Amino acid sequence: MSITILYFASLREALGVEREQLSLPPGIRDVARLRVWLLARGEDWAPLAAPRIRAAVNQVLASDATTVADKDEIAFFPPVTGG
């Protein structure tokens, strides 16, 4: 399964990457498992574990239970404020 991951705002700055194309191993079927798999990359990825980091799948706000499928675009971002 191949996906695209986008990182936004302070998360992008902390990780030093804006976008990745990844082939996922079997068993990564939802946002929660994707986070765990990414966190296993090392301590640089620790910001993904913060409860305030949101996810979207194909530009729709997602929960940890949201399914991840082949060719999906997953975005991770901190909460956005504005006025």
N, C-alpha and C positions, 0 to 999 in steps of 0.2 A: 504494500500500500504506500503510495506516495502522496505527501501533503506539502502545502506551503504554510510556513509560520511567519507571521509579521509581529514585530515588537514595536511598541509606540512609547513616545515621551521619555520619562526618566528610566523606564525599563530598557528601552533601546540604548540609552546612554550608559547604563550600568553594565549591560551585556556586551556592548560594542558591536552589535549586529542589528540590522534593520529587518532582514528577511532571510529565510532559509528554505531550501527544498530538501525534504527528508524522506527517506524510505523507512517506514516504521516496522519494527519486528511484530510478529504475531502476538495477539493479546492486547494490543493498544487499540481499544475500541471506543473510548470516551475521553473527555477532557481531563478527568481526574487521573486516569492512567497515563495520559500524555504528559501531564505535569510531573508525575513521579518519575517517568522515564527521562524527562529533560533534567530534573533535579539530580539524577544519578550521574550527570556529566561532570559534576564537581561543584565546589562552593561558589564559583562565579555565578551559578544559576540559582542560588538561594533566593534572590528577589522574587522568583516565580512562586515561592511558597507563601508569600505574604497574603493574608486573607483579603486585602484590599485590591489585589490584582484581579482584574476581570478578564473574561474570555468572550470571544465571539466566534461563531462558526459560520462561514459564508455570509458575513456581515450581519448576523443576527445574534444578539446577546445570548450567551450560553451559560448553563450551570455545569458543575462538574460531571453530572450525569448525561450531558448531551453527547450523542454519538458522533464519532469521528469516522469518516469514510474516505475511500480513495479519491484523490484529487480535491479534497476539501481545502479551504483556506481558513486557518485558525489564527486569530489575532489575540495578543495579550497586551493589556494596557492598564495603567492606574486609573482611578476614578478621575473624571473630568469635571472641573468646575468652570463656571463662567458667569457672566452677568450682563 
